[in-house]
Amino acid sequence: MDNYGNKLVFVGGMGAGKTTAIRAISDVEPVSTDMPLSIDATEEKSFTTVALDYSSIDLDEGELLHVYGVPGQKYLNFMWPMVCTGAIGIIVLVNACQDDAVDSTAELLKDFAALAPDASFVVGVTKSDLAPDFQLTSFRDELNASGYQVPVMKVDARVTIQVEFLIKTLLSYQHAGAQLGIGAANRI
């Protein structure tokens, strides 16, 4: 296996929790390219990733799991192909407070399936505690109806054990040989 054969990539919109999740699971301080937000800063988010986040996790027998986070802003999408090359898994994080959560998640699944066709996918819904009307079952069913059959679960990006469970779910699918289920109408 090459040096970066164990690569996972966190993707999602701005504020979905990618940097937070990587910090929660990292064995070492992640490399981060967070910069202050100059406009549209909110009380809960005053920094944003402008290139990538990177860290590693020690696995059994001395292997490393390389973990990347890419910026969520479309104007920074030139980073996506460089980071996704060779990825075994893509973790899509979505903020439950987003008005267009289903559509934006479906768009990310489509975009990243094209960039990493051999990767397995999982969707983690963050900040569901701040969205009392959010229904996980409805969200998953809408993704399925759009042609995307992937594991979907709530996750608190700050809680190590929850992020680790999300990764273990993705790796279980990867081990079983399951890639992103894309309906015939959405096939890339």
GROMACS elastic network, one bead per residue, 0.5 to 0.9 nm:
[ bonds ]
;  ai    aj funct       b0    kb
    1     4     6  0.79186   500
    1     5     6  0.57445   500
    1     6     6  0.83087   500
    2     5     6  0.51528   500
    2     6     6  0.84099   500
    3     6     6  0.78260   500
    3    64     6  0.84578   500
    4     7     6  0.58862   500
    4    64     6  0.82690   500
    4    65     6  0.79555   500
    4    66     6  0.66183   500
    4    86     6  0.76730   500
    4    87     6  0.83713   500
    5    65     6  0.82751   500
    5    66     6  0.82717   500
    5    86     6  0.65760   500
    5    87     6  0.72193   500
    5    88     6  0.74900   500
    6    63     6  0.83404   500
    6    64     6  0.68540   500
    6    66     6  0.59279   500
    6    67     6  0.84823   500
    6    86     6  0.84304   500
    6    87     6  0.71732   500
    6    88     6  0.65598   500
    6    89     6  0.87613   500
    7    64     6  0.88304   500
    7    65     6  0.59700   500
    7    67     6  0.59143   500
    7    68     6  0.75951   500
    7    84     6  0.83237   500
    7    86     6  0.70411   500
    7    88     6  0.57623   500
    7    89     6  0.69227   500
    7    90     6  0.89018   500
    8    65     6  0.74043   500
    8    66     6  0.62416   500
    8    68     6  0.62585   500
    8    69     6  0.85696   500
    8    84     6  0.82587   500
    8    87     6  0.56486   500
    8    88     6  0.61004   500
    8    90     6  0.58387   500
    8    91     6  0.73438   500
    8   119     6  0.89268   500
    8   167     6  0.86000   500
    9    66     6  0.84575   500
    9    67     6  0.58770   500
    9    69     6  0.55818   500
    9    70     6  0.73422   500
    9    83     6  0.75332   500
    9    84     6  0.67457   500
    9    87     6  0.68359   500
    9    88     6  0.84866   500
    9    89     6  0.64505   500
    9    91     6  0.60779   500
    9    92     6  0.84224   500
   10    18     6  0.58525   500
   10    19     6  0.84830   500
   10    21     6  0.84912   500
   10    22     6  0.80942   500
   10    67     6  0.75745   500
   10    68     6  0.60522   500
   10    70     6  0.65299   500
   10    89     6  0.87392   500
   10    90     6  0.60183   500
   10    92     6  0.59898   500
   10    93     6  0.70676   500
   11    16     6  0.85851   500
   11    18     6  0.66874   500
   11    68     6  0.87071   500
   11    69     6  0.60937   500
   11    70     6  0.57414   500
   11    71     6  0.72791   500
   11    72     6  0.67006   500
   11    80     6  0.89669   500
   11    90     6  0.71086   500
   11    91     6  0.61169   500
   11    93     6  0.61320   500
   11    94     6  0.86776   500
   11   108     6  0.78017   500
   11   112     6  0.86659   500
   12    15     6  0.81259   500
   12    16     6  0.59264   500
   12    17     6  0.80258   500
   12    18     6  0.70421   500
   12    69     6  0.88211   500
   12    70     6  0.79695   500
   12    71     6  0.76652   500
   12    72     6  0.53508   500
   12    73     6  0.88072   500
   12    91     6  0.83088   500
   12    92     6  0.54326   500
   12    94     6  0.58078   500
   12    95     6  0.83743   500
   12   104     6  0.85948   500
   12   105     6  0.76989   500
   12   108     6  0.71956   500
   13    16     6  0.55887   500
   13    17     6  0.86428   500
   13    18     6  0.87443   500
   13    71     6  0.76214   500
   13    73     6  0.66528   500
   13    74     6  0.89103   500
   13    92     6  0.89609   500
   13    93     6  0.75368   500
   13    94     6  0.66608   500
   13    95     6  0.76984   500
   13   104     6  0.80006   500
   13   105     6  0.87433   500
   13   108     6  0.88366   500
   14    17     6  0.79338   500
   14    18     6  0.85278   500
   14    48     6  0.71802   500
   14    49     6  0.83409   500
   14    71     6  0.71538   500
   14    73     6  0.64500   500
   14    95     6  0.87901   500
   15    18     6  0.76692   500
   15    19     6  0.89392   500
   15    44     6  0.87440   500
   15    45     6  0.68724   500
   15    48     6  0.78054   500
   15    72     6  0.82616   500
   15    94     6  0.85385   500
   15    95     6  0.71088   500
   16    19     6  0.87264   500
   16    20     6  0.88719   500
   16    72     6  0.85220   500
   16    93     6  0.56539   500
   16    94     6  0.52027   500
   16    96     6  0.85453   500
   16   125     6  0.82231   500
   16   126     6  0.64378   500
   16   127     6  0.80137   500
   16   157     6  0.85556   500
   17    20     6  0.50909   500
   17    21     6  0.59360   500
   17    22     6  0.85789   500
   17    93     6  0.68419   500
   17    94     6  0.80407   500
   17    95     6  0.78175   500
   17   126     6  0.70181   500
   17   127     6  0.87100   500
   17   156     6  0.84778   500
   17   157     6  0.57222   500
   17   158     6  0.81206   500
   18    21     6  0.52213   500
   18    22     6  0.62891   500
   18    23     6  0.86717   500
   18    53     6  0.84828   500
   18    68     6  0.89228   500
   18    69     6  0.59915   500
   18    70     6  0.79570   500
   18    71     6  0.86067   500
   18    92     6  0.87393   500
   18    93     6  0.68311   500
   18   157     6  0.74934   500
   19    22     6  0.51845   500
   19    23     6  0.61811   500
   19    24     6  0.86201   500
   19    30     6  0.87904   500
   19    32     6  0.78852   500
   19    34     6  0.87025   500
   19    48     6  0.87889   500
   19    49     6  0.77240   500
   19    52     6  0.89603   500
   19    53     6  0.66184   500
   19    69     6  0.66085   500
   19    70     6  0.89194   500
   19   157     6  0.86437   500
   20    23     6  0.51349   500
   20    24     6  0.61845   500
   20    25     6  0.89935   500
   20   157     6  0.57922   500
   20   158     6  0.59209   500
   21    25     6  0.65863   500
   21    26     6  0.86869   500
   21   156     6  0.81946   500
   21   158     6  0.59781   500
   21   159     6  0.77611   500
   21   160     6  0.75696   500
   21   163     6  0.63443   500
   22    25     6  0.55092   500
   22    26     6  0.59813   500
   22    30     6  0.73833   500
   22    53     6  0.77519   500
   22    54     6  0.78275   500
   22    55     6  0.71725   500
   22    67     6  0.71667   500
   22    68     6  0.77147   500
   22    69     6  0.74460   500
   22   157     6  0.82567   500
   22   163     6  0.84486   500
   23    26     6  0.53771   500
   23    27     6  0.86576   500
   23    28     6  0.85869   500
   23    29     6  0.72363   500
   23    30     6  0.64541   500
   23    55     6  0.81961   500
   23   157     6  0.89365   500
   23   158     6  0.80468   500
   23   160     6  0.86814   500
   24    27     6  0.89550   500
   24   157     6  0.71542   500
   24   158     6  0.57795   500
   24   159     6  0.63526   500
   24   161     6  0.86228   500
   24   163     6  0.74097   500
   24   164     6  0.88591   500
   25    55     6  0.89375   500
   25    56     6  0.88028   500
   25    57     6  0.74847   500
   25   159     6  0.85416   500
   25   160     6  0.54881   500
   25   161     6  0.82261   500
   25   163     6  0.69946   500
   25   164     6  0.68524   500
   26    29     6  0.67234   500
   26    30     6  0.67707   500
   26    55     6  0.60626   500
   26    56     6  0.61292   500
   26    57     6  0.57984   500
   26    58     6  0.89625   500
   26    67     6  0.84074   500
   27    30     6  0.84780   500
   27    55     6  0.77107   500
   27    56     6  0.65182   500
   27    57     6  0.53794   500
   27    58     6  0.70646   500
   28    55     6  0.67996   500
   28    56     6  0.70620   500
   28    57     6  0.78496   500
   29    32     6  0.89099   500
   29    55     6  0.71365   500
   30    53     6  0.66290   500
   30    54     6  0.54758   500
   30    56     6  0.78479   500
   31    52     6  0.80996   500
   31    53     6  0.55551   500
   31    54     6  0.50676   500
   31    55     6  0.63387   500
   32    49     6  0.72197   500
   32    50     6  0.89004   500
   32    51     6  0.81792   500
   32    52     6  0.63658   500
   32    54     6  0.65644   500
   32    55     6  0.88146   500
   32    69     6  0.89679   500
   33    48     6  0.79842   500
   33    49     6  0.53453   500
   33    50     6  0.57845   500
   33    51     6  0.58132   500
   33    52     6  0.59610   500
   33    53     6  0.63910   500
   34    47     6  0.57446   500
   34    50     6  0.61768   500
   34    51     6  0.80859   500
   34    52     6  0.83145   500
   34    53     6  0.82870   500
   35    38     6  0.89751   500
   35    46     6  0.84193   500
   35    47     6  0.51945   500
   35    48     6  0.54677   500
   35    49     6  0.63212   500
   35    50     6  0.67704   500
   36    41     6  0.84986   500
   36    46     6  0.57715   500
   36    48     6  0.64370   500
   36    49     6  0.89697   500
   37    40     6  0.70780   500
   37    41     6  0.56140   500
   37    42     6  0.89190   500
   37    45     6  0.80692   500
   37    46     6  0.53548   500
   37    47     6  0.51628   500
   37    48     6  0.63516   500
   38    41     6  0.67119   500
   38    46     6  0.82624   500
   38    47     6  0.88080   500
   40    46     6  0.86836   500
   41    44     6  0.82104   500
   41    45     6  0.61492   500
   41    46     6  0.51754   500
   41    47     6  0.79128   500
   42    45     6  0.51404   500
   42    46     6  0.61690   500
   43    46     6  0.69574   500
   45    48     6  0.76039   500
   48    71     6  0.77893   500
   48    72     6  0.89563   500
   49    52     6  0.62076   500
   49    53     6  0.73264   500
   49    69     6  0.84792   500
   49    70     6  0.74355   500
   49    71     6  0.53720   500
   49    72     6  0.80088   500
   50    70     6  0.81477   500
   50    71     6  0.58481   500
   50    72     6  0.87836   500
   50    73     6  0.84903   500
   50    76     6  0.71431   500
   51    69     6  0.87502   500
   51    70     6  0.66543   500
   51    71     6  0.62143   500
   51    76     6  0.73762   500
   51    79     6  0.68130   500
   52    68     6  0.67552   500
   52    69     6  0.54222   500
   52    71     6  0.62254   500
   52    79     6  0.77964   500
   52    83     6  0.84103   500
   53    67     6  0.79938   500
   53    68     6  0.53725   500
   53    70     6  0.66333   500
   53    71     6  0.85066   500
   54    66     6  0.73718   500
   54    67     6  0.56805   500
   54    69     6  0.65147   500
   55    65     6  0.84903   500
   55    66     6  0.61340   500
   55    67     6  0.52716   500
   55    68     6  0.66279   500
   56    64     6  0.61689   500
   56    65     6  0.54270   500
   56    67     6  0.56245   500
   56    68     6  0.85740   500
   57    63     6  0.85442   500
   57    64     6  0.55955   500
   57    65     6  0.50254   500
   57    66     6  0.66314   500
   57    67     6  0.76225   500
   58    61     6  0.86850   500
   58    62     6  0.65163   500
   58    63     6  0.61461   500
   58    65     6  0.63938   500
   59    62     6  0.60213   500
   59    63     6  0.50789   500
   59    64     6  0.54948   500
   59    65     6  0.65800   500
   60    63     6  0.61295   500
   60    64     6  0.83634   500
   68    83     6  0.73032   500
   68    84     6  0.87734   500
   69    83     6  0.84846   500
   70    76     6  0.85944   500
   70    77     6  0.82300   500
   70    79     6  0.70065   500
   70    80     6  0.65282   500
   70    83     6  0.75598   500
   71    74     6  0.80951   500
   71    76     6  0.64194   500
   71    77     6  0.73488   500
   71    79     6  0.79127   500
   71    80     6  0.82451   500
   72    75     6  0.87266   500
   72    76     6  0.74566   500
   72    77     6  0.77049   500
   73    76     6  0.55991   500
   73    77     6  0.69154   500
   74    77     6  0.51088   500
   74    78     6  0.85145   500
   75    78     6  0.75818   500
   76    79     6  0.62346   500
   76    80     6  0.80059   500
   77    80     6  0.52449   500
   77    81     6  0.79651   500
   78    81     6  0.67141   500
   78    82     6  0.76851   500
   79    82     6  0.55405   500
   79    83     6  0.63153   500
   79    84     6  0.86153   500
   80    83     6  0.53794   500
   80    84     6  0.59436   500
   80    85     6  0.85965   500
   80   112     6  0.81208   500
   80   115     6  0.77026   500
   81    84     6  0.51365   500
   81    85     6  0.60581   500
   81   112     6  0.85776   500
   81   115     6  0.58823   500
   81   116     6  0.82153   500
   82    85     6  0.58685   500
   83    86     6  0.83114   500
   83    87     6  0.78987   500
   84    87     6  0.52579   500
   84    88     6  0.88219   500
   84    89     6  0.89492   500
   84    90     6  0.82649   500
   84   112     6  0.79090   500
   84   115     6  0.63626   500
   84   116     6  0.59820   500
   85   115     6  0.71170   500
   85   116     6  0.64047   500
   86   116     6  0.69937   500
   86   118     6  0.81740   500
   86   119     6  0.81069   500
   87    90     6  0.71580   500
   87   116     6  0.64058   500
   87   118     6  0.78550   500
   87   119     6  0.60284   500
   87   120     6  0.88033   500
   88   116     6  0.79629   500
   88   118     6  0.68238   500
   88   120     6  0.63275   500
   88   121     6  0.88737   500
   88   171     6  0.83083   500
   88   174     6  0.70455   500
   89   116     6  0.82519   500
   89   118     6  0.83193   500
   89   121     6  0.57488   500
   89   122     6  0.80522   500
   89   167     6  0.86665   500
   89   170     6  0.66706   500
   89   171     6  0.73289   500
   89   174     6  0.71938   500
   89   179     6  0.89498   500
   90   109     6  0.88713   500
   90   112     6  0.76660   500
   90   113     6  0.87647   500
   90   116     6  0.81245   500
   90   119     6  0.64994   500
   90   120     6  0.62574   500
   90   122     6  0.67029   500
   90   123     6  0.86376   500
   90   170     6  0.80464   500
   91   120     6  0.85426   500
   91   121     6  0.58743   500
   91   122     6  0.51611   500
   91   123     6  0.59210   500
   91   124     6  0.71514   500
   91   166     6  0.80869   500
   91   167     6  0.77121   500
   91   170     6  0.76702   500
   92   105     6  0.73730   500
   92   108     6  0.74570   500
   92   109     6  0.75712   500
   92   121     6  0.73593   500
   92   122     6  0.62175   500
   92   124     6  0.61498   500
   92   125     6  0.84079   500
   93   105     6  0.82043   500
   93   122     6  0.85875   500
   93   123     6  0.58411   500
   93   125     6  0.58170   500
   93   126     6  0.67171   500
   93   155     6  0.87881   500
   93   157     6  0.88895   500
   94    97     6  0.86824   500
   94    98     6  0.78042   500
   94   101     6  0.65967   500
   94   102     6  0.88069   500
   94   104     6  0.82485   500
   94   105     6  0.67544   500
   94   123     6  0.74077   500
   94   124     6  0.63774   500
   94   126     6  0.59517   500
   94   127     6  0.85445   500
   95    98     6  0.56276   500
   95   101     6  0.70512   500
   95   124     6  0.87232   500
   95   125     6  0.59242   500
   95   127     6  0.57641   500
   95   128     6  0.74051   500
   96    99     6  0.81056   500
   96   101     6  0.66176   500
   96   125     6  0.59623   500
   96   126     6  0.58735   500
   96   127     6  0.56171   500
   96   128     6  0.50918   500
   96   129     6  0.84458   500
   96   130     6  0.77156   500
   96   131     6  0.61060   500
   96   134     6  0.64415   500
   97   100     6  0.88558   500
   97   101     6  0.77598   500
   97   126     6  0.85605   500
   97   127     6  0.68681   500
   97   128     6  0.70983   500
   97   130     6  0.68315   500
   97   131     6  0.53858   500
   97   134     6  0.77829   500
   98   101     6  0.51646   500
   98   102     6  0.88869   500
   98   104     6  0.88717   500
   98   131     6  0.89565   500
   99   102     6  0.85089   500
  100   103     6  0.54315   500
  100   104     6  0.59013   500
  100   105     6  0.83375   500
  101   104     6  0.53429   500
  101   105     6  0.59481   500
  101   106     6  0.85061   500
  101   139     6  0.81181   500
  102   105     6  0.51919   500
  102   106     6  0.60866   500
  102   107     6  0.85706   500
  102   139     6  0.64406   500
  102   140     6  0.84552   500
  102   142     6  0.68950   500
  102   143     6  0.64239   500
  103   106     6  0.51303   500
  103   107     6  0.61456   500
  103   108     6  0.86734   500
  103   143     6  0.83651   500
  104   107     6  0.50509   500
  104   108     6  0.62312   500
  104   109     6  0.86496   500
  105   108     6  0.50762   500
  105   109     6  0.61336   500
  105   110     6  0.85874   500
  105   123     6  0.82386   500
  105   143     6  0.80739   500
  106   109     6  0.50699   500
  106   110     6  0.61755   500
  106   111     6  0.86094   500
  106   143     6  0.66694   500
  106   146     6  0.74355   500
  106   147     6  0.87041   500
  106   148     6  0.72780   500
  107   110     6  0.51409   500
  107   111     6  0.61056   500
  107   112     6  0.85708   500
  108   111     6  0.50499   500
  108   112     6  0.59502   500
  108   113     6  0.82304   500
  109   112     6  0.53770   500
  109   113     6  0.58417   500
  109   114     6  0.85916   500
  109   121     6  0.80198   500
  109   148     6  0.77504   500
  109   180     6  0.81489   500
  110   113     6  0.52270   500
  110   114     6  0.64762   500
  110   115     6  0.89243   500
  110   148     6  0.88018   500
  110   182     6  0.84942   500
  110   186     6  0.79194   500
  110   187     6  0.85351   500
  110   188     6  0.75930   500
  111   114     6  0.54570   500
  111   115     6  0.66083   500
  111   116     6  0.89114   500
  112   116     6  0.58459   500
  112   117     6  0.77318   500
  112   119     6  0.89710   500
  113   116     6  0.52003   500
  113   118     6  0.79839   500
  113   119     6  0.74878   500
  113   120     6  0.88476   500
  113   121     6  0.85639   500
  113   179     6  0.89488   500
  113   180     6  0.71407   500
  113   188     6  0.79332   500
  114   117     6  0.55881   500
  114   188     6  0.66200   500
  116   119     6  0.54549   500
  116   120     6  0.86768   500
  117   120     6  0.84067   500
  117   179     6  0.78145   500
  117   180     6  0.82136   500
  118   179     6  0.64635   500
  118   180     6  0.85337   500
  119   174     6  0.72548   500
  119   178     6  0.85168   500
  119   179     6  0.59421   500
  119   180     6  0.74580   500
  120   150     6  0.86309   500
  120   170     6  0.64311   500
  120   171     6  0.77467   500
  120   173     6  0.64171   500
  120   174     6  0.53765   500
  120   177     6  0.79881   500
  120   178     6  0.62574   500
  120   180     6  0.57522   500
  121   150     6  0.63407   500
  121   151     6  0.75206   500
  121   170     6  0.62238   500
  121   173     6  0.80318   500
  121   174     6  0.83728   500
  121   178     6  0.86998   500
  121   179     6  0.67603   500
  121   180     6  0.57510   500
  121   181     6  0.89787   500
  122   150     6  0.57462   500
  122   151     6  0.51013   500
  122   152     6  0.61666   500
  122   153     6  0.83027   500
  122   166     6  0.73383   500
  122   167     6  0.81754   500
  122   169     6  0.75022   500
  122   170     6  0.56708   500
  122   173     6  0.87936   500
  122   180     6  0.85328   500
  123   150     6  0.70465   500
  123   151     6  0.61789   500
  123   153     6  0.64815   500
  123   154     6  0.84403   500
  123   166     6  0.82212   500
  124   151     6  0.84520   500
  124   152     6  0.59126   500
  124   153     6  0.51848   500
  124   154     6  0.55232   500
  124   155     6  0.56392   500
  124   156     6  0.86362   500
  124   157     6  0.87487   500
  124   163     6  0.86235   500
  124   166     6  0.70648   500
  125   128     6  0.67724   500
  125   136     6  0.81758   500
  125   152     6  0.73900   500
  125   153     6  0.60505   500
  125   155     6  0.56982   500
  125   156     6  0.80315   500
  126   129     6  0.81765   500
  126   153     6  0.89382   500
  126   154     6  0.61094   500
  126   155     6  0.53206   500
  126   156     6  0.56262   500
  126   157     6  0.65908   500
  127   130     6  0.54385   500
  127   131     6  0.69304   500
  127   154     6  0.83487   500
  127   155     6  0.78503   500
  127   156     6  0.67725   500
  127   157     6  0.84430   500
  128   131     6  0.50188   500
  128   132     6  0.69950   500
  128   133     6  0.87411   500
  128   134     6  0.65618   500
  128   135     6  0.87666   500
  128   136     6  0.88055   500
  128   154     6  0.70261   500
  128   155     6  0.81840   500
  128   156     6  0.83627   500
  129   132     6  0.64699   500
  129   134     6  0.88170   500
  129   156     6  0.89507   500
  130   134     6  0.89177   500
  131   134     6  0.54459   500
  132   135     6  0.83292   500
  134   138     6  0.83663   500
  134   139     6  0.79790   500
  135   138     6  0.53985   500
  135   139     6  0.62301   500
  135   140     6  0.87272   500
  136   139     6  0.50457   500
  136   140     6  0.61107   500
  136   141     6  0.84948   500
  136   152     6  0.79207   500
  136   153     6  0.72956   500
  136   154     6  0.74209   500
  137   140     6  0.51845   500
  137   141     6  0.60397   500
  137   142     6  0.85782   500
  137   152     6  0.88898   500
  138   141     6  0.50090   500
  138   142     6  0.60814   500
  138   143     6  0.86092   500
  139   142     6  0.52365   500
  139   143     6  0.63635   500
  139   144     6  0.87124   500
  139   152     6  0.86030   500
  140   143     6  0.51231   500
  140   144     6  0.61708   500
  140   145     6  0.86077   500
  140   148     6  0.88705   500
  140   149     6  0.83290   500
  140   150     6  0.83698   500
  140   151     6  0.83066   500
  140   152     6  0.62923   500
  140   153     6  0.86385   500
  141   145     6  0.60816   500
  141   146     6  0.85810   500
  141   149     6  0.89615   500
  142   146     6  0.62233   500
  142   147     6  0.87873   500
  142   148     6  0.87791   500
  143   146     6  0.50204   500
  143   147     6  0.65258   500
  143   148     6  0.53540   500
  143   149     6  0.70472   500
  143   150     6  0.83644   500
  144   147     6  0.50999   500
  144   149     6  0.51297   500
  144   150     6  0.78712   500
  144   181     6  0.89089   500
  144   182     6  0.89198   500
  144   183     6  0.87285   500
  145   148     6  0.72422   500
  145   149     6  0.85935   500
  145   183     6  0.88525   500
  146   149     6  0.87686   500
  146   182     6  0.85232   500
  146   183     6  0.76073   500
  146   185     6  0.88377   500
  146   186     6  0.79125   500
  147   181     6  0.70961   500
  147   182     6  0.50635   500
  147   184     6  0.76366   500
  147   185     6  0.74851   500
  147   186     6  0.64501   500
  147   187     6  0.87544   500
  148   180     6  0.69857   500
  148   181     6  0.54156   500
  148   182     6  0.50545   500
  148   183     6  0.66728   500
  148   186     6  0.85473   500
  149   152     6  0.89009   500
  149   180     6  0.67496   500
  149   182     6  0.67838   500
  149   183     6  0.83414   500
  150   179     6  0.85895   500
  150   180     6  0.62919   500
  150   181     6  0.65318   500
  151   169     6  0.77673   500
  151   170     6  0.79552   500
  151   173     6  0.89019   500
  153   166     6  0.77965   500
  154   162     6  0.86830   500
  155   158     6  0.86387   500
  155   159     6  0.80127   500
  155   162     6  0.57935   500
  155   163     6  0.66845   500
  155   165     6  0.89374   500
  155   166     6  0.76335   500
  156   159     6  0.55712   500
  156   160     6  0.84934   500
  156   162     6  0.64419   500
  156   163     6  0.73052   500
  157   160     6  0.74428   500
  157   162     6  0.72964   500
  157   163     6  0.61457   500
  158   162     6  0.83104   500
  158   163     6  0.79297   500
  159   162     6  0.55189   500
  159   163     6  0.64578   500
  159   164     6  0.87061   500
  160   163     6  0.52735   500
  160   164     6  0.60343   500
  160   165     6  0.85701   500
  161   164     6  0.50009   500
  161   165     6  0.60908   500
  161   166     6  0.86678   500
  162   165     6  0.50578   500
  162   166     6  0.63293   500
  162   167     6  0.87497   500
  163   166     6  0.50491   500
  163   167     6  0.63241   500
  163   168     6  0.86510   500
  164   167     6  0.50366   500
  164   168     6  0.60772   500
  164   169     6  0.85446   500
  165   169     6  0.60797   500
  165   170     6  0.85910   500
  166   169     6  0.51593   500
  166   170     6  0.63630   500
  166   171     6  0.87270   500
  167   170     6  0.50396   500
  167   171     6  0.60882   500
  167   172     6  0.84998   500
  168   172     6  0.59960   500
  168   173     6  0.86088   500
  169   172     6  0.51158   500
  169   173     6  0.64465   500
  169   174     6  0.87201   500
  170   173     6  0.51920   500
  170   174     6  0.62217   500
  170   175     6  0.86447   500
  171   175     6  0.59477   500
  171   176     6  0.84161   500
  172   175     6  0.50835   500
  172   176     6  0.61569   500
  172   177     6  0.86198   500
  172   178     6  0.87360   500
  173   176     6  0.50296   500
  173   177     6  0.62159   500
  173   178     6  0.51818   500
  173   179     6  0.74195   500
  174   177     6  0.50367   500
  174   178     6  0.57151   500
  174   179     6  0.70346   500
  175   178     6  0.76282   500
  178   181     6  0.79447   500
  179   182     6  0.89017   500
  182   185     6  0.80485   500
  182   186     6  0.60214   500
  182   187     6  0.58205   500
  182   188     6  0.84862   500
  183   186     6  0.53649   500
  183   187     6  0.61655   500
  184   187     6  0.51726   500
  184   188     6  0.88704   500
  185   188     6  0.88819   500
